[in-house]
């Protein structure tokens, strides 16, 4: 059977591959995640399944040279989430030597040159590389040196790492070592970063969109009355509050967060609406359960996110990253900056999110859900990429073509 290997340094990034896995399997590919977690810490199992996807630590092979593992497994392709470290380079070289296609899947925003060069990062990287000896670093270096073809390549590496060690830890300037079958990036701006900041050839990069958004795109919208009944809302007019999960940051405590919610709920209920809270994944529900029920605030740990936002009158949040889903649905977002919320940082431009410095202004414009649709569409296009529900299909087709 044809085979595809996913590679990462540990199994934590498995979701980036799991989204693709079933589609590869329907095309007749055997798949598994190869990782090197045992190089950094003790492991309980050499092989396991994560949500139906096979995950295998390198210790399964009793072999630390990835070239030999790839030669044994003979995959059609390797997909990896990084392309800069010494081990990444060794894997890329091994694939080319063995005739295996290799793909870099940039799973998020690519860090630009300005950020990689900030805070004296080169000096820190130098000491990070040479002052901290670890099994992982030694075995990564072993794999990399084993991939070199000549003494001239070795001396070139030694010269480069002394001059600029960050080129082996952060996004480096393009070289033959980093040539892959395709670099797959979520957004057009990431392609521009690779091309303009790190000199990657434009024809080696494909913009595929964010596969995380595919499920959101394909989720069907329900009728409002049936959805509200399903989530047990006692009326259909509600405000969707997206919990930022920051009650222990920005000087907030759980009590302070409760005070904020009570203040917000007073405004919401006085306008004949319900306050419905989508809790942050880290939120301990039990610590707030009595408070919510005492204030008649509806709360949800897990919910149909698309329908929850779509059927709300508007969305309230401080700076949660999931605000972008409201943009996708062209929904008004309002953000309090009075009382307990005064001074909280503003992550989004005021043309996208409406900020309220006073409670009175929030009350007066409660039913105002007007927004600049063109600005929202521009933001989505520039920052969230292609939104058509076909990102997974696009990635799989590129890999298997």
Secondary structure, DSSP 8 states (H G I E B T S, - for coil): -EEEEEEESSGGGHHHHHHHHHHHHHTTEEEEEEE-GGGTS--S-SEEEETTEEEEEGGGGT---HHHHHHHH--SEEEES--SSHHHHHHHHHHHHHT-EEEEEE-S----HHHHTSTTHHHHHHHHHHS---HHHHHHHHHHHHH--SHHHHHHHHHHHHH-GGGGTS-----GGG--SEEEESSHHHHHIIIIIT---GGGEEE---THHHHHHHS----HHHHHHHTT-SSS-EEEEE----TTSTT--HHHHHHHHHHHHHHHHHTT-EEEEE--TT--GGGTHHHHHHHT-EEESS--HHHHHHTSS-EE-SS-TTHHHHHHTT--EEEE-SGGGTT----S-TTTSEEESSHHHHHHTTT-----HHHHHHHHHHHT---SS-HHHHHHHHHH-
